[in-house]
Amino acid sequence: MHVWRFRLTEPFYYQHAIFDGVVFDNEWAKIEHGQITVKTGYAWDGCSPKWHLFGLVTIGTPDGTLRFSKPWTWEASLVHDILCQFRAELPFTQKQVTQVFRDQLIEAKWPLTGLYVWAVDNLGPQDFPQ
């Protein structure tokens, strides 16, 4: 059984230049007018990898301490997760998805941005359509 750390209770919106001109819509995400909307109910586990031991403790990549009731990497991990999950249906390269992740971590002022970007670039999904 997979344990999700986060679940959206309302839609999440994020504007980025990479989304300009892209139109996409499915059960979990919509992209139009340069904005991605992640729909209510979407669940993800934050930054990966993580292992959940006996439902009691989580070991793995930290999401950062809470800022405004959410971990620092919350938004970046959400958008990265959805873009990777639907990479076969979306027109983005791995480099573009990593750029969005980087931009969001910079916006959040995450002090480990370089390390996390290296990790998703080298250890994250590599099978993006060309």
Disulfide bonds with the S-S distance in Angstrom:
none
